């Protein structure tokens, strides 16, 4: 079973732009998806002016909202459901 790795930027700019809300969403998702979702906090991802930022499975996403993050992760986990 494949997993999804989410790295949320914990830098000052992203924090001020709503990174805590993104972290809250991942905590809720972890309750549903368990070990299929790996979450890490990271320092600056280099797109401070476009925060909050997160890297999901190696791809940088900027100007994330809680709703967008929820949709992205759920879509990726649904796509991986049948994968080996």
N, C-alpha and C positions, 0 to 999 in steps of 0.2 A: 504494500500500500504506500503510495507516494505521499509526501507531505508538502506543505507550503511554508516557505520561510519569509517572515516579515521582519524587516529591520526598520524601526521607527527612529527618525532623527530626534535626538534629545538636546540638540544645540539650542542656544538662546533664542534665535530668530524663530525656529520651528516651534519651540515651547510657547513663545508668545503668540504664535499664529494658530495654536490649537492642537499641538501634538498630544497633549494629555487626553483629549477626546478620542484620538486614534488609539491610544493605549487602552483606554476604557473599552472600546469596541473589541479589540483583540482579546481582552480578558473575558468578555462575554462569549466570543467565538471559541475560545479554548474550552469553555464549559461544554459546548456543543460538540466540537470536533476533536477534543483531547490532543493526543500526541501527533495527530496529522497536521497540526499547526504549531510551528516553531516561531517564537517571538523574541526579538532582541532589541535592546536600545542601542543606538550607535551615536557617535559624534557626527559632526557636520557631514552632510552628503554633497555639499558643494552647490546647492541651489537655494541659498538662503532667502533670496528675494521672492521665491516662488513657493514658500512653505505653506502649510506643513508638508514635509516630504517623507516618503518611505520607499524602501527598496523591497520589492516583492519578487522572490525567485530571481534576483539579480537585475531586475528592471526597475529603474527609478520612476516614481510617480510623484508629481508635484501638485500643489494646490488641492491636496486631498481633503475631502470631507469625510465625516464618519460614515455617511451613506455610501459614498463611492468606495471606501475601503471595505465595507461590509459586502457590497455587491461583487467587488473584485475577488475577494477571498472565497466567498461562497461559490462563485463561478469556477474558480480554479480547483477547489475541492470537489465540486460536482464533476468536472472534467476528468479528475484523477480517480474517481470512484472505481471505475472498472480497470484502471491501469495496474500493471504488476511491477 
